Amino acid sequence: DKAHLLKSYSLQHAKIGIAQDYKKWKYTLRLRCETEQFLIQFPTAQSMIEWNLALCLGRDNALDLARRSMPHYRTVPRSRYNR
């Protein structure tokens, strides 16, 4: 119910990752949205991975197609030797 909603956040430009430096809980994701940071605790590694995937998909779909950054794949391996 929107009458009780305190604040809403967009996933546009959100940063999502494992909170490796946070030692209090074992399975914790760090979510940075707009100017806020959230630590989200999970009971298992599997649930953390599933939420990470869902949040990343939500973030990737939050921007218009024209504004999304595309991954840069390296299709030709670099030479090991400098010539």
N, C-alpha and C positions, 0 to 999 in steps of 0.2 A: 504494500500500500504506500503510495507516494507521499501521503500525509505524514508518515513517520520516517521517511528517508532523510538522513542527516546530510549526506554528501554522496555524489556519484563520481566515478573516475572513468576515464577512457584508457583503453590499452594502447592507444596510438603512442608510439615512441617509448613504450614501456621497456624496461630492462628486467629480464627474468633470469635467475641462475641459482645455483646451489650456494647456500650461505656457509662456505667452508670455514670462515673465521669465527662462526658462532658456535660455541662449544656446549651451550646449555642443553640443547636438544640435538639428537643425532640426525634426524631427517628433517631438514629445514630449507625452505626456499626463500630467497630474497626477491621481492617484487618492488620495483621502483616505478611509480606512476606519477606523472606530473611532478609535484614537489614533495611527495610523500614516499616513505619507505615502509614496506610491510614485511614482517617475518612470519611465514606460515609453517606450522609444525605438522608433520604427518606421522602416523603410527608405524608405517612400513616404507621400505624403499620403493616397492612397487606402486603404492599410492602416490608417493612423491613424483615418480617418473610419469605417471598418468596425468597428474595435475600439471606438471611442467609442460608436457606435450599439449594439453588442452589450452593452457595459457599462451603458449607460443603460437598455436594456431589462431587463437583469438586476436593476438597482437598482429599477426601477419594479415589477417582479414580486416583489421580495423582501418587501414589506410586505403585510399583509392588506388586502383591499379597503376595509374600514371605516377603516383608518388611513392610506390613501394620500391625498396632497393632489391635488386636482383643479385643472387649469389654469383660470385666470380669463380667459375670452374677452370682449372688448369687442365686442358685437354692434351697437351703435349708435355711430357716430362722434361724437366730441366736437365741439362747435361751435368754430369758430376765433375767433369774436368773443365777448367777454364782454358780456353785456347787463345 
